[in-house]
Amino acid sequence: MAEKEYLIFCDESDTSGKYFSNFYGGVLVGASHLDRINALLNSEKQRLNLFGEIKWSKVSQPYVMKYEELMRAFFSEDAAGHLRVRIMFRQNAHSPAKLSLDQIEGTYFRLYYQFIKHAFGLFFHPRADHPVHLKLFFDEFPETREACTQFKGFILGLKENPEIRRAGLSIRSEDMAEIRSHDHVLAQCLDVVLGAMAFRLNDKHREIPIGSRKRGKRTIAKERLYKMLL
């Protein structure tokens, strides 16, 4: 019986923004498409002389056209249905009340858990006649090892959810890992999408450096890339 695998590359951005905070993102891709998409995007990076890590923070005027071309290749795979991008964020106007200290301190992983649980519609996956494994790859966590272990335990617990069990989805402990985004082009492209959304939603495109009367060149380049992504 053939087994099927889905991989989700995850990242997060802007814990605290002017209007919107706690941005979480993921790219879901079937294992059967992974090698081809990686080869395509890495080939584009080489063609464009983008030899380092792609990051929203590195967008500048000399490189913005190259970033646009790479991201067009990324979204062409999305349009073809070969990958899916999902983003979750919190609007600051809606502030939770009466949270315990434990809940406040655990915000990072509590929101990450909700993102994994709901963003990709795992509950609605068609019932499969063969095992379907879900592999999760996270950018390196800025939390204690104890908190990371506890979080992974909660993610593993999702496989006991009745809807997920009916869908035939399986999550194994060996299928969760922290990665360096430098080594994964899909995670790099996700970083650009996350950064662009946080940039525009928090009005960073309007920022003017102290002592200046106009926006910086990097801000203008980022706004251009944002508009292309939009």
TORKOL-4160 file (C-alpha; in steps of 0.2 Angstrom, whole numbers, padded with zeros to 4 digits, m for minus):
230
<pt num="1" X="0000" Y="0000" Z="0000"/>
<pt num="2" X="0008" Y="0017" Z="m0006"/>
<pt num="3" X="0011" Y="0030" Z="0008"/>
<pt num="4" X="0009" Y="0048" Z="0005"/>
<pt num="5" X="0018" Y="0062" Z="0013"/>
<pt num="6" X="0015" Y="0081" Z="0015"/>
<pt num="7" X="0029" Y="0093" Z="0022"/>
<pt num="8" X="0025" Y="0109" Z="0030"/>
<pt num="9" X="0039" Y="0122" Z="0032"/>
<pt num="10" X="0035" Y="0135" Z="0045"/>
<pt num="11" X="0041" Y="0152" Z="0050"/>
<pt num="12" X="0036" Y="0167" Z="0061"/>
<pt num="13" X="0038" Y="0186" Z="0061"/>
<pt num="14" X="0034" Y="0202" Z="0070"/>
<pt num="15" X="0029" Y="0196" Z="0088"/>
<pt num="16" X="0024" Y="0214" Z="0091"/>
<pt num="17" X="0018" Y="0226" Z="0077"/>
<pt num="18" X="0010" Y="0243" Z="0077"/>
<pt num="19" X="m0007" Y="0236" Z="0071"/>
<pt num="20" X="m0005" Y="0217" Z="0069"/>
<pt num="21" X="0006" Y="0205" Z="0078"/>
<pt num="22" X="0011" Y="0187" Z="0080"/>
<pt num="23" X="0013" Y="0182" Z="0061"/>
<pt num="24" X="0014" Y="0164" Z="0058"/>
<pt num="25" X="0016" Y="0156" Z="0041"/>
<pt num="26" X="0018" Y="0139" Z="0032"/>
<pt num="27" X="0021" Y="0131" Z="0015"/>
<pt num="28" X="0013" Y="0114" Z="0012"/>
<pt num="29" X="0020" Y="0104" Z="m0002"/>
<pt num="30" X="0018" Y="0085" Z="m0007"/>
<pt num="31" X="0033" Y="0075" Z="m0006"/>
<pt num="32" X="0031" Y="0070" Z="m0024"/>
<pt num="33" X="0033" Y="0088" Z="m0029"/>
<pt num="34" X="0047" Y="0093" Z="m0016"/>
<pt num="35" X="0063" Y="0089" Z="m0026"/>
<pt num="36" X="0057" Y="0096" Z="m0042"/>
<pt num="37" X="0051" Y="0113" Z="m0034"/>
<pt num="38" X="0067" Y="0114" Z="m0024"/>
<pt num="39" X="0077" Y="0111" Z="m0040"/>
<pt num="40" X="0067" Y="0124" Z="m0049"/>
<pt num="41" X="0069" Y="0138" Z="m0036"/>
<pt num="42" X="0087" Y="0134" Z="m0032"/>
<pt num="43" X="0090" Y="0135" Z="m0051"/>
<pt num="44" X="0082" Y="0152" Z="m0052"/>
<pt num="45" X="0092" Y="0158" Z="m0037"/>
<pt num="46" X="0108" Y="0153" Z="m0046"/>
<pt num="47" X="0102" Y="0161" Z="m0062"/>
<pt num="48" X="0099" Y="0177" Z="m0053"/>
<pt num="49" X="0116" Y="0176" Z="m0044"/>
<pt num="50" X="0107" Y="0175" Z="m0027"/>
<pt num="51" X="0119" Y="0164" Z="m0019"/>
<pt num="52" X="0115" Y="0168" Z="m0001"/>
<pt num="53" X="0100" Y="0166" Z="0010"/>
<pt num="54" X="0084" Y="0175" Z="0003"/>
<pt num="55" X="0076" Y="0185" Z="0017"/>
<pt num="56" X="0064" Y="0200" Z="0018"/>
<pt num="57" X="0076" Y="0209" Z="0028"/>
<pt num="58" X="0089" Y="0209" Z="0014"/>
<pt num="59" X="0078" Y="0217" Z="0001"/>
<pt num="60" X="0086" Y="0232" Z="m0007"/>
<pt num="61" X="0085" Y="0242" Z="m0023"/>
<pt num="62" X="0100" Y="0233" Z="m0032"/>
<pt num="63" X="0091" Y="0216" Z="m0028"/>
<pt num="64" X="0072" Y="0219" Z="m0029"/>
<pt num="65" X="0070" Y="0214" Z="m0047"/>
<pt num="66" X="0079" Y="0198" Z="m0043"/>
<pt num="67" X="0068" Y="0194" Z="m0029"/>
<pt num="68" X="0053" Y="0198" Z="m0040"/>
<pt num="69" X="0058" Y="0185" Z="m0052"/>
<pt num="70" X="0061" Y="0172" Z="m0039"/>
<pt num="71" X="0045" Y="0175" Z="m0031"/>
<pt num="72" X="0035" Y="0174" Z="m0047"/>
<pt num="73" X="0043" Y="0156" Z="m0049"/>
<pt num="74" X="0037" Y="0152" Z="m0031"/>
<pt num="75" X="0019" Y="0158" Z="m0034"/>
<pt num="76" X="0018" Y="0149" Z="m0051"/>
<pt num="77" X="0019" Y="0133" Z="m0041"/>
<pt num="78" X="0006" Y="0139" Z="m0029"/>
<pt num="79" X="m0006" Y="0144" Z="m0044"/>
<pt num="80" X="m0003" Y="0126" Z="m0051"/>
<pt num="81" X="m0009" Y="0119" Z="m0035"/>
<pt num="82" X="0008" Y="0111" Z="m0031"/>
<pt num="83" X="0010" Y="0120" Z="m0014"/>
<pt num="84" X="0000" Y="0130" Z="m0002"/>
<pt num="85" X="0004" Y="0145" Z="0008"/>
<pt num="86" X="m0005" Y="0150" Z="0023"/>
<pt num="87" X="m0003" Y="0165" Z="0035"/>
<pt num="88" X="m0010" Y="0168" Z="0052"/>
<pt num="89" X="m0008" Y="0185" Z="0062"/>
<pt num="90" X="m0017" Y="0194" Z="0076"/>
<pt num="91" X="m0025" Y="0211" Z="0076"/>
<pt num="92" X="m0020" Y="0221" Z="0090"/>
<pt num="93" X="m0037" Y="0229" Z="0092"/>
<pt num="94" X="m0043" Y="0212" Z="0099"/>
<pt num="95" X="m0033" Y="0210" Z="0115"/>
<pt num="96" X="m0037" Y="0194" Z="0125"/>
<pt num="97" X="m0042" Y="0198" Z="0143"/>
<pt num="98" X="m0039" Y="0189" Z="0160"/>
<pt num="99" X="m0024" Y="0178" Z="0154"/>
<pt num="100" X="m0014" Y="0169" Z="0167"/>
<pt num="101" X="0005" Y="0172" Z="0168"/>
<pt num="102" X="0008" Y="0155" Z="0161"/>
<pt num="103" X="m0004" Y="0159" Z="0146"/>
<pt num="104" X="0005" Y="0175" Z="0142"/>
<pt num="105" X="0023" Y="0167" Z="0144"/>
<pt num="106" X="0017" Y="0153" Z="0132"/>
<pt num="107" X="0010" Y="0164" Z="0119"/>
<pt num="108" X="0023" Y="0159" Z="0106"/>
<pt num="109" X="0020" Y="0141" Z="0106"/>
<pt num="110" X="0001" Y="0142" Z="0110"/>
<pt num="111" X="m0002" Y="0152" Z="0094"/>
<pt num="112" X="0010" Y="0141" Z="0084"/>
<pt num="113" X="m0001" Y="0126" Z="0089"/>
<pt num="114" X="m0017" Y="0134" Z="0083"/>
<pt num="115" X="m0009" Y="0138" Z="0067"/>
<pt num="116" X="m0003" Y="0120" Z="0063"/>
<pt num="117" X="m0020" Y="0114" Z="0069"/>
<pt num="118" X="m0031" Y="0125" Z="0059"/>
<pt num="119" X="m0022" Y="0134" Z="0045"/>
<pt num="120" X="m0021" Y="0120" Z="0032"/>
<pt num="121" X="m0038" Y="0112" Z="0035"/>
<pt num="122" X="m0031" Y="0095" Z="0041"/>
<pt num="123" X="m0048" Y="0091" Z="0048"/>
<pt num="124" X="m0055" Y="0091" Z="0031"/>
<pt num="125" X="m0042" Y="0081" Z="0022"/>
<pt num="126" X="m0051" Y="0067" Z="0011"/>
<pt num="127" X="m0051" Y="0050" Z="0020"/>
<pt num="128" X="m0036" Y="0041" Z="0013"/>
<pt num="129" X="m0035" Y="0022" Z="0010"/>
<pt num="130" X="m0017" Y="0022" Z="0013"/>
<pt num="131" X="m0006" Y="0031" Z="0027"/>
<pt num="132" X="m0003" Y="0049" Z="0025"/>
<pt num="133" X="0012" Y="0056" Z="0035"/>
<pt num="134" X="0013" Y="0074" Z="0039"/>
<pt num="135" X="0031" Y="0081" Z="0042"/>
<pt num="136" X="0034" Y="0098" Z="0050"/>
<pt num="137" X="0049" Y="0109" Z="0049"/>
<pt num="138" X="0051" Y="0124" Z="0060"/>
<pt num="139" X="0064" Y="0138" Z="0059"/>
<pt num="140" X="0075" Y="0137" Z="0075"/>
<pt num="141" X="0064" Y="0141" Z="0090"/>
<pt num="142" X="0069" Y="0156" Z="0101"/>
<pt num="143" X="0063" Y="0146" Z="0116"/>
<pt num="144" X="0070" Y="0135" Z="0130"/>
<pt num="145" X="0073" Y="0117" Z="0126"/>
<pt num="146" X="0060" Y="0112" Z="0139"/>
<pt num="147" X="0047" Y="0123" Z="0130"/>
<pt num="148" X="0051" Y="0116" Z="0113"/>
<pt num="149" X="0049" Y="0098" Z="0119"/>
<pt num="150" X="0032" Y="0102" Z="0127"/>
<pt num="151" X="0026" Y="0110" Z="0111"/>
<pt num="152" X="0031" Y="0095" Z="0100"/>
<pt num="153" X="0022" Y="0084" Z="0112"/>
<pt num="154" X="0006" Y="0094" Z="0110"/>
<pt num="155" X="0008" Y="0093" Z="0091"/>
<pt num="156" X="0010" Y="0074" Z="0092"/>
<pt num="157" X="m0006" Y="0074" Z="0102"/>
<pt num="158" X="m0015" Y="0080" Z="0086"/>
<pt num="159" X="m0014" Y="0063" Z="0079"/>
<pt num="160" X="m0027" Y="0057" Z="0092"/>
<pt num="161" X="m0040" Y="0070" Z="0086"/>
<pt num="162" X="m0055" Y="0061" Z="0079"/>
<pt num="163" X="m0056" Y="0071" Z="0063"/>
<pt num="164" X="m0037" Y="0069" Z="0060"/>
<pt num="165" X="m0038" Y="0051" Z="0063"/>
<pt num="166" X="m0053" Y="0049" Z="0051"/>
<pt num="167" X="m0043" Y="0058" Z="0038"/>
<pt num="168" X="m0029" Y="0045" Z="0040"/>
<pt num="169" X="m0016" Y="0058" Z="0044"/>
<pt num="170" X="m0001" Y="0053" Z="0055"/>
<pt num="171" X="0012" Y="0063" Z="0064"/>
<pt num="172" X="0027" Y="0055" Z="0071"/>
<pt num="173" X="0040" Y="0062" Z="0083"/>
<pt num="174" X="0054" Y="0059" Z="0070"/>
<pt num="175" X="0044" Y="0069" Z="0057"/>
<pt num="176" X="0046" Y="0086" Z="0067"/>
<pt num="177" X="0063" Y="0095" Z="0066"/>
<pt num="178" X="0070" Y="0112" Z="0068"/>
<pt num="179" X="0080" Y="0118" Z="0053"/>
<pt num="180" X="0091" Y="0132" Z="0046"/>
<pt num="181" X="0081" Y="0142" Z="0033"/>
<pt num="182" X="0098" Y="0145" Z="0025"/>
<pt num="183" X="0097" Y="0127" Z="0019"/>
<pt num="184" X="0079" Y="0127" Z="0013"/>
<pt num="185" X="0073" Y="0138" Z="m0002"/>
<pt num="186" X="0054" Y="0136" Z="0002"/>
<pt num="187" X="0057" Y="0142" Z="0020"/>
<pt num="188" X="0066" Y="0157" Z="0012"/>
<pt num="189" X="0052" Y="0161" Z="0000"/>
<pt num="190" X="0040" Y="0160" Z="0015"/>
<pt num="191" X="0050" Y="0172" Z="0025"/>
<pt num="192" X="0048" Y="0185" Z="0011"/>
<pt num="193" X="0029" Y="0183" Z="0010"/>
<pt num="194" X="0028" Y="0184" Z="0029"/>
<pt num="195" X="0039" Y="0199" Z="0029"/>
<pt num="196" X="0029" Y="0208" Z="0016"/>
<pt num="197" X="0013" Y="0206" Z="0025"/>
<pt num="198" X="0020" Y="0212" Z="0041"/>
<pt num="199" X="0028" Y="0227" Z="0032"/>
<pt num="200" X="0012" Y="0233" Z="0024"/>
<pt num="201" X="m0001" Y="0229" Z="0038"/>
<pt num="202" X="0010" Y="0238" Z="0050"/>
<pt num="203" X="0013" Y="0253" Z="0039"/>
<pt num="204" X="0031" Y="0251" Z="0038"/>
<pt num="205" X="0031" Y="0257" Z="0020"/>
<pt num="206" X="0027" Y="0275" Z="0027"/>
<pt num="207" X="0042" Y="0275" Z="0038"/>
<pt num="208" X="0054" Y="0290" Z="0036"/>
<pt num="209" X="0072" Y="0289" Z="0045"/>
<pt num="210" X="0075" Y="0301" Z="0059"/>
<pt num="211" X="0083" Y="0317" Z="0051"/>
<pt num="212" X="0076" Y="0314" Z="0034"/>
<pt num="213" X="0061" Y="0321" Z="0024"/>
<pt num="214" X="0059" Y="0306" Z="0013"/>
<pt num="215" X="0058" Y="0287" Z="0014"/>
<pt num="216" X="0074" Y="0277" Z="0012"/>
<pt num="217" X="0079" Y="0267" Z="m0003"/>
<pt num="218" X="0077" Y="0250" Z="0005"/>
<pt num="219" X="0059" Y="0255" Z="0011"/>
<pt num="220" X="0054" Y="0260" Z="m0007"/>
<pt num="221" X="0061" Y="0243" Z="m0014"/>
<pt num="222" X="0052" Y="0233" Z="m0001"/>
<pt num="223" X="0036" Y="0242" Z="m0005"/>
<pt num="224" X="0039" Y="0238" Z="m0024"/>
<pt num="225" X="0041" Y="0220" Z="m0019"/>
<pt num="226" X="0026" Y="0220" Z="m0008"/>
<pt num="227" X="0015" Y="0227" Z="m0023"/>
<pt num="228" X="0022" Y="0213" Z="m0034"/>
<pt num="229" X="0017" Y="0200" Z="m0022"/>
<pt num="230" X="0000" Y="0207" Z="m0019"/>
